[in-house]
Amino acid sequence: MSRDNRWTPALLASLVLLAAVVARLAVVAAAGARFEDPDNYLPLARSLADGEGLTQRGRATAYRPPLYPLVLAPLVAASGDRPAIGLTILHLALGAGTAGCTMLAARRLGASPLRAMIAGLIVALDPVLVWQARSVMTETLTAFLLAAALARAASDDRWASPGCGLLLGLASLCRPSILPGAGLAALAAALVSPGTRRERTMRGLGLGLALAVVLTPWAVRNRLALGEFVWTTTHGGYTLALANNEVYYREVLDGPPGTVWTGPEQQLWWEAVNRRTAGMPEPAADRLLRDEVVALARRDPWTFARACLARVATFWSPTPAAGVYGGRARALTLAWTAPLWLAFGLGLAARTFRRWPGIVAPCLILGLTAVHAFYWTDLRMRAPITPAIALIAAFASRPWRR
């Protein structure tokens, strides 16, 4: 083999990483390097940088997961009220790292250099994932951690399973909706991984215990700060209620197709929630909203089931909402997503993803889909599993060849 041929895979990988950086830089530059912070992660990062811990209005909080504010805190400490440069560098690095880990996972699962490059390119250029680079939100960091977990699981050493569990634990502290997929991965390791029953059990336990080790300090902190063991966040009840209330059902579920819930009715609902939970501890308010949804589902199970199906359709929609994005953006997204979904469907038939460690990818996809069948959902919610989708799509082949 010539020297040029030996360097071809490295050159292809470098081009993919460059594409990931350029695509995200273009999105950030188009927004004037102004990062949206709809979930108020920067104030939490400032609180950490000032030595006050995770606090809101002077009170300890677990309303948001802790990892992303912890990552942002050094940037805020260094740049004060102008963190745009640090955020840009962070998100570009995470984007390139996500593409690189996806390619590494593909190669470790047996993909050719070309197929690994395709997996990396999907991650590098996916419009949903790229668009999130302009927002101070957890999708970008979570996608990187999931790609790293897939690469770690696919490594051929004794630490593959616990290493994967550790990274999935970090991803769950970044975006708690990853936790069910992580649990499925631990179960798959115990059931379908190679070796004797004891070896499979130890592999599953290794993943699960590593996951628990990562989550435990956060739960203990919440016990000390809030009086209860909170393993994820106190935001779950609100997110569940946001997508399961009578106003939402009336305006969105039974409203015109493509309706996006915004405007005065949502504001009135939000104000009513604030009045009902005023003065309550965060865990108690979380339980109150969760219990209201459970009661609503029991009163009207058919409408609740319809809402779950509608949310799954939204989660996997090939286009963003017509009420928010114009026709051109929706057409371009469809042109990207339609062939990707075809390749993804064909890739799912590959034996690689029915056995360990490839099965981790569909576990993560299934887990996140299940979560968003019940909780608030839009197109960006699937951004974290883009590496898993890309990995499976890269293994697509013509059915008649199998």
FINUVEX-808235 format. One record per residue (C-alpha): residue number from 1; z, y, x. Coordinates in Angstrom, 3 decimals. Layout:
<sites>
{resi->NUM c3->Z c2->Y c1->X}
...
</sites>
This chain:
<sites>
{resi->1 c3->0.000 c2->0.000 c1->0.000}
{resi->2 c3->-0.910 c2->3.424 c1->1.385}
{resi->3 c3->1.558 c2->6.211 c1->1.968}
{resi->4 c3->-0.033 c2->8.231 c1->-0.886}
{resi->5 c3->0.460 c2->5.379 c1->-3.355}
{resi->6 c3->4.074 c2->4.926 c1->-2.326}
{resi->7 c3->4.781 c2->8.553 c1->-3.126}
{resi->8 c3->3.020 c2->8.549 c1->-6.527}
{resi->9 c3->6.082 c2->7.589 c1->-8.654}
{resi->10 c3->8.191 c2->10.265 c1->-6.946}
{resi->11 c3->5.479 c2->12.844 c1->-7.519}
{resi->12 c3->5.194 c2->11.915 c1->-11.203}
{resi->13 c3->8.967 c2->12.174 c1->-11.630}
{resi->14 c3->9.005 c2->15.587 c1->-9.945}
{resi->15 c3->6.316 c2->16.854 c1->-12.291}
{resi->16 c3->8.319 c2->15.665 c1->-15.310}
{resi->17 c3->11.433 c2->17.471 c1->-14.083}
{resi->18 c3->9.379 c2->20.602 c1->-13.512}
{resi->19 c3->7.966 c2->20.352 c1->-17.043}
{resi->20 c3->11.502 c2->20.115 c1->-18.458}
{resi->21 c3->12.576 c2->23.238 c1->-16.583}
{resi->22 c3->9.467 c2->25.265 c1->-17.449}
{resi->23 c3->9.594 c2->24.384 c1->-21.155}
{resi->24 c3->13.234 c2->25.434 c1->-21.474}
{resi->25 c3->12.767 c2->28.530 c1->-19.374}
{resi->26 c3->9.918 c2->29.604 c1->-21.636}
{resi->27 c3->12.108 c2->29.229 c1->-24.732}
{resi->28 c3->15.001 c2->31.131 c1->-23.161}
{resi->29 c3->12.697 c2->33.906 c1->-21.919}
{resi->30 c3->11.032 c2->34.212 c1->-25.329}
{resi->31 c3->14.472 c2->34.901 c1->-26.814}
{resi->32 c3->15.080 c2->37.611 c1->-24.213}
{resi->33 c3->17.757 c2->35.468 c1->-22.544}
{resi->34 c3->19.980 c2->36.134 c1->-25.557}
{resi->35 c3->21.852 c2->32.963 c1->-26.393}
{resi->36 c3->22.913 c2->32.313 c1->-29.976}
{resi->37 c3->26.517 c2->31.196 c1->-30.355}
{resi->38 c3->26.874 c2->30.297 c1->-34.065}
{resi->39 c3->29.797 c2->27.938 c1->-33.496}
{resi->40 c3->31.821 c2->30.353 c1->-31.309}
{resi->41 c3->31.987 c2->28.233 c1->-28.181}
{resi->42 c3->31.985 c2->31.256 c1->-25.879}
{resi->43 c3->35.259 c2->32.646 c1->-27.315}
{resi->44 c3->36.843 c2->29.232 c1->-26.743}
{resi->45 c3->35.514 c2->29.224 c1->-23.176}
{resi->46 c3->36.951 c2->32.714 c1->-22.630}
{resi->47 c3->40.303 c2->31.518 c1->-23.925}
{resi->48 c3->40.246 c2->28.687 c1->-21.382}
{resi->49 c3->39.126 c2->31.018 c1->-18.598}
{resi->50 c3->42.052 c2->33.327 c1->-19.403}
{resi->51 c3->44.517 c2->30.449 c1->-19.116}
{resi->52 c3->45.327 c2->30.373 c1->-22.840}
{resi->53 c3->43.961 c2->26.897 c1->-23.525}
{resi->54 c3->41.781 c2->26.094 c1->-26.511}
{resi->55 c3->43.010 c2->28.754 c1->-28.917}
{resi->56 c3->41.632 c2->30.795 c1->-31.807}
{resi->57 c3->43.371 c2->34.015 c1->-32.775}
{resi->58 c3->46.284 c2->33.012 c1->-30.581}
{resi->59 c3->46.736 c2->29.571 c1->-32.177}
{resi->60 c3->45.967 c2->26.180 c1->-30.646}
{resi->61 c3->42.889 c2->24.639 c1->-32.217}
{resi->62 c3->40.996 c2->21.356 c1->-32.310}
{resi->63 c3->38.345 c2->22.679 c1->-34.676}
{resi->64 c3->35.682 c2->22.281 c1->-32.002}
{resi->65 c3->35.453 c2->19.431 c1->-29.464}
{resi->66 c3->36.739 c2->20.364 c1->-26.004}
{resi->67 c3->34.151 c2->19.316 c1->-23.429}
{resi->68 c3->31.507 c2->22.009 c1->-23.906}
{resi->69 c3->34.022 c2->24.901 c1->-23.753}
{resi->70 c3->35.497 c2->23.302 c1->-20.617}
{resi->71 c3->32.040 c2->23.265 c1->-19.022}
{resi->72 c3->31.401 c2->26.869 c1->-20.073}
{resi->73 c3->34.767 c2->28.222 c1->-18.922}
{resi->74 c3->33.826 c2->28.581 c1->-15.211}
{resi->75 c3->30.617 c2->30.388 c1->-16.190}
{resi->76 c3->32.550 c2->32.791 c1->-18.390}
{resi->77 c3->35.172 c2->33.338 c1->-15.703}
{resi->78 c3->32.467 c2->34.172 c1->-13.181}
{resi->79 c3->30.269 c2->36.358 c1->-15.396}
{resi->80 c3->32.648 c2->37.828 c1->-17.972}
{resi->81 c3->30.824 c2->39.082 c1->-21.037}
{resi->82 c3->27.340 c2->38.508 c1->-19.555}
{resi->83 c3->27.002 c2->34.734 c1->-19.139}
{resi->84 c3->23.233 c2->34.577 c1->-19.782}
{resi->85 c3->22.276 c2->33.745 c1->-16.185}
{resi->86 c3->24.878 c2->30.998 c1->-15.895}
{resi->87 c3->23.916 c2->29.557 c1->-19.289}
{resi->88 c3->20.243 c2->29.575 c1->-18.333}
{resi->89 c3->20.894 c2->27.710 c1->-15.091}
{resi->90 c3->23.208 c2->25.237 c1->-16.843}
{resi->91 c3->20.744 c2->24.421 c1->-19.620}
{resi->92 c3->17.783 c2->24.147 c1->-17.253}
{resi->93 c3->19.744 c2->21.778 c1->-15.027}
{resi->94 c3->20.885 c2->19.706 c1->-18.011}
{resi->95 c3->17.331 c2->19.551 c1->-19.355}
{resi->96 c3->15.956 c2->18.323 c1->-16.042}
{resi->97 c3->18.878 c2->15.910 c1->-15.660}
{resi->98 c3->18.271 c2->14.483 c1->-19.124}
{resi->99 c3->14.610 c2->13.811 c1->-18.342}
{resi->100 c3->15.524 c2->12.311 c1->-14.964}
{resi->101 c3->18.187 c2->9.976 c1->-16.380}
{resi->102 c3->15.809 c2->8.849 c1->-19.123}
{resi->103 c3->13.192 c2->7.923 c1->-16.515}
{resi->104 c3->15.833 c2->6.111 c1->-14.477}
{resi->105 c3->16.961 c2->4.143 c1->-17.537}
{resi->106 c3->13.353 c2->3.204 c1->-18.315}
{resi->107 c3->12.740 c2->1.935 c1->-14.784}
{resi->108 c3->15.978 c2->-0.061 c1->-14.787}
{resi->109 c3->14.941 c2->-1.684 c1->-18.069}
{resi->110 c3->11.677 c2->-2.811 c1->-16.490}
{resi->111 c3->9.226 c2->-0.068 c1->-17.461}
{resi->112 c3->6.331 c2->0.756 c1->-15.168}
{resi->113 c3->6.341 c2->4.145 c1->-13.394}
{resi->114 c3->3.789 c2->5.423 c1->-15.907}
{resi->115 c3->5.862 c2->4.369 c1->-18.921}
{resi->116 c3->8.991 c2->5.827 c1->-17.336}
{resi->117 c3->7.110 c2->9.093 c1->-16.841}
{resi->118 c3->6.123 c2->9.052 c1->-20.533}
{resi->119 c3->9.771 c2->8.624 c1->-21.534}
{resi->120 c3->10.727 c2->11.531 c1->-19.309}
{resi->121 c3->7.943 c2->13.721 c1->-20.670}
{resi->122 c3->9.038 c2->13.103 c1->-24.252}
{resi->123 c3->12.491 c2->14.374 c1->-23.339}
{resi->124 c3->11.086 c2->17.215 c1->-21.252}
{resi->125 c3->8.846 c2->18.556 c1->-24.028}
{resi->126 c3->10.452 c2->17.459 c1->-27.297}
{resi->127 c3->10.419 c2->20.634 c1->-29.448}
{resi->128 c3->13.790 c2->19.998 c1->-31.114}
{resi->129 c3->15.595 c2->19.381 c1->-27.840}
{resi->130 c3->13.791 c2->22.164 c1->-25.960}
{resi->131 c3->14.558 c2->24.680 c1->-28.705}
{resi->132 c3->18.294 c2->24.002 c1->-28.358}
{resi->133 c3->18.218 c2->25.329 c1->-24.793}
{resi->134 c3->18.450 c2->28.857 c1->-26.221}
{resi->135 c3->21.681 c2->28.170 c1->-28.122}
{resi->136 c3->25.292 c2->27.838 c1->-27.028}
{resi->137 c3->25.640 c2->24.520 c1->-28.812}
{resi->138 c3->26.488 c2->20.979 c1->-27.804}
{resi->139 c3->23.113 c2->19.269 c1->-28.246}
{resi->140 c3->21.878 c2->19.999 c1->-24.711}
{resi->141 c3->24.976 c2->18.643 c1->-22.952}
{resi->142 c3->25.290 c2->15.662 c1->-25.302}
{resi->143 c3->21.671 c2->14.635 c1->-24.761}
{resi->144 c3->22.268 c2->14.653 c1->-20.997}
{resi->145 c3->25.400 c2->12.518 c1->-21.309}
{resi->146 c3->23.619 c2->10.004 c1->-23.553}
{resi->147 c3->20.699 c2->9.756 c1->-21.130}
{resi->148 c3->23.172 c2->9.205 c1->-18.289}
{resi->149 c3->24.978 c2->6.546 c1->-20.359}
{resi->150 c3->21.694 c2->4.716 c1->-20.989}
{resi->151 c3->20.886 c2->4.777 c1->-17.266}
{resi->152 c3->24.397 c2->3.589 c1->-16.358}
{resi->153 c3->24.283 c2->0.727 c1->-18.881}
{resi->154 c3->20.936 c2->-0.395 c1->-17.456}
{resi->155 c3->22.243 c2->-0.591 c1->-13.886}
{resi->156 c3->22.752 c2->-4.089 c1->-12.521}
{resi->157 c3->26.368 c2->-3.977 c1->-11.341}
{resi->158 c3->29.855 c2->-4.787 c1->-12.579}
{resi->159 c3->30.631 c2->-1.161 c1->-13.446}
{resi->160 c3->27.660 c2->-0.708 c1->-15.778}
{resi->161 c3->29.627 c2->-1.310 c1->-18.972}
{resi->162 c3->32.747 c2->0.768 c1->-18.211}
{resi->163 c3->30.569 c2->3.487 c1->-16.707}
{resi->164 c3->28.546 c2->3.602 c1->-19.898}
{resi->165 c3->31.775 c2->3.758 c1->-21.928}
{resi->166 c3->33.084 c2->6.632 c1->-19.843}
{resi->167 c3->29.913 c2->8.654 c1->-20.362}
{resi->168 c3->29.841 c2->7.863 c1->-24.092}
{resi->169 c3->33.457 c2->9.003 c1->-24.270}
{resi->170 c3->32.508 c2->12.322 c1->-22.685}
{resi->171 c3->29.603 c2->12.615 c1->-25.113}
{resi->172 c3->32.036 c2->12.011 c1->-27.997}
{resi->173 c3->34.273 c2->14.809 c1->-26.684}
{resi->174 c3->31.186 c2->16.988 c1->-26.742}
{resi->175 c3->29.835 c2->15.844 c1->-30.114}
{resi->176 c3->32.151 c2->13.486 c1->-32.054}
{resi->177 c3->29.280 c2->12.122 c1->-34.161}
{resi->178 c3->28.358 c2->10.006 c1->-31.111}
{resi->179 c3->31.512 c2->7.906 c1->-31.493}
{resi->180 c3->30.173 c2->5.397 c1->-34.090}
{resi->181 c3->27.142 c2->4.681 c1->-31.898}
{resi->182 c3->29.455 c2->4.166 c1->-28.943}
{resi->183 c3->31.471 c2->1.687 c1->-30.993}
{resi->184 c3->28.298 c2->-0.188 c1->-31.898}
{resi->185 c3->27.365 c2->-0.320 c1->-28.196}
{resi->186 c3->30.751 c2->-1.871 c1->-27.357}
{resi->187 c3->30.274 c2->-4.420 c1->-30.145}
{resi->188 c3->26.758 c2->-5.233 c1->-28.911}
{resi->189 c3->28.069 c2->-5.730 c1->-25.376}
{resi->190 c3->30.576 c2->-8.257 c1->-26.700}
{resi->191 c3->28.037 c2->-10.126 c1->-28.835}
{resi->192 c3->24.582 c2->-10.095 c1->-27.255}
{resi->193 c3->25.033 c2->-9.377 c1->-23.560}
{resi->194 c3->24.304 c2->-12.201 c1->-21.095}
{resi->195 c3->26.827 c2->-14.623 c1->-19.674}
{resi->196 c3->29.621 c2->-16.737 c1->-21.080}
{resi->197 c3->31.708 c2->-15.740 c1->-24.081}
{resi->198 c3->34.427 c2->-14.523 c1->-21.750}
{resi->199 c3->31.963 c2->-12.420 c1->-19.754}
{resi->200 c3->30.561 c2->-10.880 c1->-22.930}
{resi->201 c3->34.044 c2->-10.137 c1->-24.240}
{resi->202 c3->35.075 c2->-8.501 c1->-20.976}
{resi->203 c3->31.915 c2->-6.423 c1->-20.978}
{resi->204 c3->32.592 c2->-5.170 c1->-24.492}
{resi->205 c3->36.252 c2->-4.519 c1->-23.708}
{resi->206 c3->35.290 c2->-2.668 c1->-20.539}
{resi->207 c3->33.076 c2->-0.317 c1->-22.493}
{resi->208 c3->35.577 c2->0.162 c1->-25.301}
{resi->209 c3->38.565 c2->0.705 c1->-23.028}
{resi->210 c3->36.697 c2->3.239 c1->-20.910}
{resi->211 c3->35.788 c2->5.066 c1->-24.111}
{resi->212 c3->39.443 c2->5.078 c1->-25.234}
{resi->213 c3->40.683 c2->6.247 c1->-21.826}
{resi->214 c3->38.450 c2->9.313 c1->-22.014}
{resi->215 c3->39.494 c2->10.190 c1->-25.583}
{resi->216 c3->43.239 c2->9.630 c1->-25.186}
{resi->217 c3->44.174 c2->12.829 c1->-23.263}
{resi->218 c3->42.537 c2->14.935 c1->-25.981}
{resi->219 c3->44.432 c2->13.058 c1->-28.714}
{resi->220 c3->47.723 c2->13.498 c1->-26.838}
{resi->221 c3->47.035 c2->17.216 c1->-26.374}
{resi->222 c3->46.482 c2->17.557 c1->-30.102}
{resi->223 c3->49.716 c2->15.692 c1->-30.834}
{resi->224 c3->51.587 c2->18.183 c1->-28.673}
{resi->225 c3->49.727 c2->21.287 c1->-29.847}
{resi->226 c3->49.077 c2->20.462 c1->-33.520}
{resi->227 c3->51.686 c2->17.860 c1->-34.313}
{resi->228 c3->49.216 c2->15.013 c1->-34.947}
{resi->229 c3->46.993 c2->12.688 c1->-32.966}
{resi->230 c3->43.493 c2->14.090 c1->-33.546}
{resi->231 c3->40.975 c2->11.932 c1->-31.666}
{resi->232 c3->37.883 c2->14.023 c1->-32.363}
{resi->233 c3->38.179 c2->17.376 c1->-34.206}
{resi->234 c3->39.632 c2->19.000 c1->-37.301}
{resi->235 c3->36.118 c2->20.078 c1->-38.227}
{resi->236 c3->35.003 c2->16.817 c1->-39.837}
{resi->237 c3->36.369 c2->17.505 c1->-43.298}
{resi->238 c3->34.591 c2->20.855 c1->-43.471}
{resi->239 c3->31.282 c2->19.368 c1->-42.266}
{resi->240 c3->31.603 c2->16.597 c1->-44.831}
{resi->241 c3->32.386 c2->19.042 c1->-47.635}
{resi->242 c3->29.599 c2->21.404 c1->-46.609}
{resi->243 c3->27.042 c2->18.729 c1->-47.536}
{resi->244 c3->28.953 c2->17.223 c1->-50.469}
{resi->245 c3->29.984 c2->19.755 c1->-53.072}
{resi->246 c3->28.759 c2->20.572 c1->-56.549}
{resi->247 c3->27.138 c2->23.859 c1->-55.495}
{resi->248 c3->25.165 c2->22.150 c1->-52.719}
{resi->249 c3->24.069 c2->19.371 c1->-55.060}
{resi->250 c3->22.907 c2->21.892 c1->-57.649}
{resi->251 c3->21.049 c2->24.220 c1->-55.257}
{resi->252 c3->19.645 c2->21.789 c1->-52.686}
{resi->253 c3->19.712 c2->18.219 c1->-53.961}
{resi->254 c3->18.502 c2->19.150 c1->-57.452}
{resi->255 c3->16.753 c2->22.347 c1->-56.407}
{resi->256 c3->13.133 c2->22.982 c1->-55.353}
{resi->257 c3->11.848 c2->20.732 c1->-52.514}
{resi->258 c3->12.519 c2->22.145 c1->-49.061}
{resi->259 c3->15.417 c2->24.340 c1->-50.173}
{resi->260 c3->17.796 c2->25.372 c1->-47.390}
{resi->261 c3->21.349 c2->26.180 c1->-48.442}
{resi->262 c3->21.977 c2->29.791 c1->-47.459}
{resi->263 c3->22.740 c2->33.030 c1->-49.249}
{resi->264 c3->25.419 c2->34.227 c1->-51.676}
{resi->265 c3->26.222 c2->30.850 c1->-53.256}
{resi->266 c3->27.052 c2->29.349 c1->-49.884}
{resi->267 c3->29.101 c2->32.416 c1->-48.991}
{resi->268 c3->31.099 c2->32.114 c1->-52.232}
{resi->269 c3->31.724 c2->28.424 c1->-51.533}
{resi->270 c3->32.889 c2->29.249 c1->-48.004}
{resi->271 c3->35.260 c2->31.946 c1->-49.286}
{resi->272 c3->36.699 c2->29.494 c1->-51.824}
{resi->273 c3->37.323 c2->26.968 c1->-49.040}
{resi->274 c3->39.088 c2->29.623 c1->-46.979}
{resi->275 c3->41.346 c2->30.505 c1->-49.915}
{resi->276 c3->42.279 c2->26.867 c1->-50.547}
{resi->277 c3->43.078 c2->26.182 c1->-46.901}
{resi->278 c3->44.703 c2->29.535 c1->-46.032}
{resi->279 c3->47.890 c2->29.014 c1->-44.043}
{resi->280 c3->47.453 c2->25.250 c1->-43.785}
{resi->281 c3->47.632 c2->23.459 c1->-40.423}
{resi->282 c3->44.195 c2->22.401 c1->-39.208}
{resi->283 c3->44.724 c2->18.636 c1->-39.682}
{resi->284 c3->46.015 c2->19.180 c1->-43.238}
{resi->285 c3->43.057 c2->21.391 c1->-44.148}
{resi->286 c3->40.741 c2->18.769 c1->-42.680}
{resi->287 c3->42.283 c2->16.050 c1->-44.868}
{resi->288 c3->42.166 c2->18.243 c1->-47.968}
{resi->289 c3->38.420 c2->18.826 c1->-47.672}
{resi->290 c3->37.784 c2->15.162 c1->-46.863}
{resi->291 c3->39.794 c2->14.032 c1->-49.885}
{resi->292 c3->37.877 c2->16.413 c1->-52.145}
{resi->293 c3->34.606 c2->14.795 c1->-51.064}
{resi->294 c3->36.000 c2->11.303 c1->-51.648}
{resi->295 c3->37.082 c2->12.340 c1->-55.143}
{resi->296 c3->33.659 c2->13.854 c1->-55.847}
{resi->297 c3->31.909 c2->10.670 c1->-54.664}
{resi->298 c3->34.102 c2->8.560 c1->-56.952}
{resi->299 c3->33.373 c2->10.804 c1->-59.942}
{resi->300 c3->29.614 c2->10.789 c1->-59.392}
{resi->301 c3->28.608 c2->7.943 c1->-57.042}
{resi->302 c3->24.921 c2->8.110 c1->-58.024}
{resi->303 c3->24.554 c2->11.748 c1->-56.999}
{resi->304 c3->26.486 c2->11.089 c1->-53.795}
{resi->305 c3->24.133 c2->8.190 c1->-52.969}
{resi->306 c3->21.077 c2->10.368 c1->-53.644}
{resi->307 c3->22.514 c2->13.033 c1->-51.363}
{resi->308 c3->23.018 c2->10.443 c1->-48.574}
{resi->309 c3->19.391 c2->9.313 c1->-48.821}
{resi->310 c3->18.205 c2->12.932 c1->-48.838}
{resi->311 c3->20.207 c2->13.648 c1->-45.693}
{resi->312 c3->18.724 c2->10.652 c1->-43.874}
{resi->313 c3->15.247 c2->11.911 c1->-44.850}
{resi->314 c3->16.126 c2->15.349 c1->-43.473}
{resi->315 c3->17.537 c2->13.865 c1->-40.275}
{resi->316 c3->14.294 c2->11.978 c1->-39.601}
{resi->317 c3->11.937 c2->14.579 c1->-41.007}
{resi->318 c3->8.819 c2->15.106 c1->-38.846}
{resi->319 c3->8.859 c2->18.847 c1->-39.622}
{resi->320 c3->11.574 c2->21.508 c1->-39.835}
{resi->321 c3->12.521 c2->23.115 c1->-43.138}
{resi->322 c3->9.810 c2->25.189 c1->-44.784}
{resi->323 c3->12.403 c2->27.711 c1->-45.900}
{resi->324 c3->13.277 c2->28.585 c1->-42.296}
{resi->325 c3->10.162 c2->27.960 c1->-40.170}
{resi->326 c3->6.584 c2->29.092 c1->-40.679}
{resi->327 c3->3.548 c2->26.913 c1->-41.206}
{resi->328 c3->2.407 c2->27.066 c1->-37.589}
{resi->329 c3->5.756 c2->25.899 c1->-36.198}
{resi->330 c3->5.896 c2->23.105 c1->-38.756}
{resi->331 c3->2.323 c2->21.983 c1->-38.001}
{resi->332 c3->2.946 c2->21.910 c1->-34.247}
{resi->333 c3->6.147 c2->19.927 c1->-34.731}
{resi->334 c3->4.333 c2->17.446 c1->-36.968}
{resi->335 c3->1.564 c2->17.040 c1->-34.389}
{resi->336 c3->4.230 c2->16.105 c1->-31.834}
{resi->337 c3->6.453 c2->13.961 c1->-34.046}
{resi->338 c3->3.892 c2->11.828 c1->-35.908}
{resi->339 c3->2.589 c2->9.952 c1->-32.821}
{resi->340 c3->6.122 c2->9.813 c1->-31.408}
{resi->341 c3->7.396 c2->8.095 c1->-34.555}
{resi->342 c3->4.507 c2->5.622 c1->-34.358}
{resi->343 c3->5.301 c2->4.787 c1->-30.742}
{resi->344 c3->9.004 c2->4.588 c1->-31.576}
{resi->345 c3->8.332 c2->2.084 c1->-34.359}
{resi->346 c3->6.193 c2->-0.068 c1->-32.084}
{resi->347 c3->8.750 c2->0.153 c1->-29.285}
{resi->348 c3->11.524 c2->-1.134 c1->-31.527}
{resi->349 c3->9.687 c2->-4.467 c1->-31.663}
{resi->350 c3->10.111 c2->-4.936 c1->-27.905}
{resi->351 c3->12.584 c2->-7.660 c1->-26.936}
{resi->352 c3->14.144 c2->-5.250 c1->-24.453}
{resi->353 c3->15.970 c2->-3.475 c1->-27.280}
{resi->354 c3->17.324 c2->-6.594 c1->-28.922}
{resi->355 c3->19.402 c2->-7.598 c1->-25.912}
{resi->356 c3->21.793 c2->-6.012 c1->-23.462}
{resi->357 c3->21.536 c2->-3.363 c1->-22.039}
{resi->358 c3->18.480 c2->-2.055 c1->-23.890}
{resi->359 c3->20.273 c2->-2.495 c1->-27.221}
{resi->360 c3->22.474 c2->0.493 c1->-26.394}
{resi->361 c3->19.585 c2->2.828 c1->-27.308}
{resi->362 c3->19.154 c2->1.602 c1->-30.926}
{resi->363 c3->22.956 c2->1.458 c1->-31.292}
{resi->364 c3->23.217 c2->5.167 c1->-30.505}
{resi->365 c3->20.358 c2->5.977 c1->-32.872}
{resi->366 c3->21.798 c2->3.890 c1->-35.705}
{resi->367 c3->25.288 c2->5.319 c1->-35.226}
{resi->368 c3->24.177 c2->8.947 c1->-35.366}
{resi->369 c3->21.895 c2->8.297 c1->-38.348}
{resi->370 c3->24.794 c2->6.715 c1->-40.236}
{resi->371 c3->27.037 c2->9.693 c1->-39.545}
{resi->372 c3->24.488 c2->12.179 c1->-40.827}
{resi->373 c3->23.887 c2->10.191 c1->-43.974}
{resi->374 c3->27.277 c2->11.589 c1->-45.044}
{resi->375 c3->27.775 c2->14.803 c1->-43.075}
{resi->376 c3->25.875 c2->18.080 c1->-42.940}
{resi->377 c3->22.417 c2->17.453 c1->-41.576}
{resi->378 c3->19.365 c2->19.283 c1->-40.341}
{resi->379 c3->16.605 c2->18.576 c1->-37.861}
{resi->380 c3->18.519 c2->19.681 c1->-34.767}
{resi->381 c3->21.194 c2->17.064 c1->-35.413}
{resi->382 c3->18.947 c2->14.353 c1->-33.969}
{resi->383 c3->18.376 c2->16.250 c1->-30.693}
{resi->384 c3->21.123 c2->14.340 c1->-28.798}
{resi->385 c3->19.425 c2->10.958 c1->-29.353}
{resi->386 c3->16.041 c2->12.155 c1->-28.100}
{resi->387 c3->16.523 c2->10.224 c1->-24.803}
{resi->388 c3->17.119 c2->6.984 c1->-26.759}
{resi->389 c3->14.066 c2->7.631 c1->-28.946}
{resi->390 c3->11.941 c2->8.420 c1->-25.890}
{resi->391 c3->13.121 c2->5.294 c1->-24.089}
{resi->392 c3->12.129 c2->3.056 c1->-26.993}
{resi->393 c3->8.815 c2->4.856 c1->-27.584}
{resi->394 c3->7.852 c2->4.357 c1->-23.930}
{resi->395 c3->7.936 c2->0.573 c1->-24.463}
{resi->396 c3->5.435 c2->0.678 c1->-27.329}
{resi->397 c3->2.545 c2->-1.757 c1->-27.110}
{resi->398 c3->-0.204 c2->-2.940 c1->-29.437}
{resi->399 c3->1.225 c2->-5.505 c1->-31.899}
{resi->400 c3->-1.628 c2->-7.944 c1->-31.410}
{resi->401 c3->-0.831 c2->-8.118 c1->-27.674}
{resi->402 c3->2.584 c2->-9.536 c1->-28.558}
</sites>
